[in-house]
Amino acid sequence: QESVRAIALTEHPAWDWYLRHLEANIKQTETLIQAKRQQAASLLLVDEPKARVAAVMVTALEARRETLLELIMLPKWIIENGAAAEKLVADLEAAK
């Protein structure tokens, strides 16, 4: 089990399982970012095209990490805003 960022916890078992899964993916992505950064740096003088490929991978992995960090707050947002959204949907359906 990964320790999930405390701010994201929901106290709902299913959502918290989802958050632990995301946290594991974030940590794995961060490990891959470090490995690709090291690879890019070590290849820079020996094989510039491969170093560029590794640098592009770093950029893609950083984007992935940022997306995962956004997703980690999704359950809390859904729970906190669910009642308001339910009311809006009911109002829209009643207006038909």
Secondary structure, DSSP 8 states (H G I E B T S, - for coil): -----GGG--S-HHHHHHHHHHHHHHHHHHHHHHHHHHHHHHHTTT-HHHHHHHHHHHHHHHHHHHHHHHHTTHHHHHHHHHHHHHHHHHHHHHT-
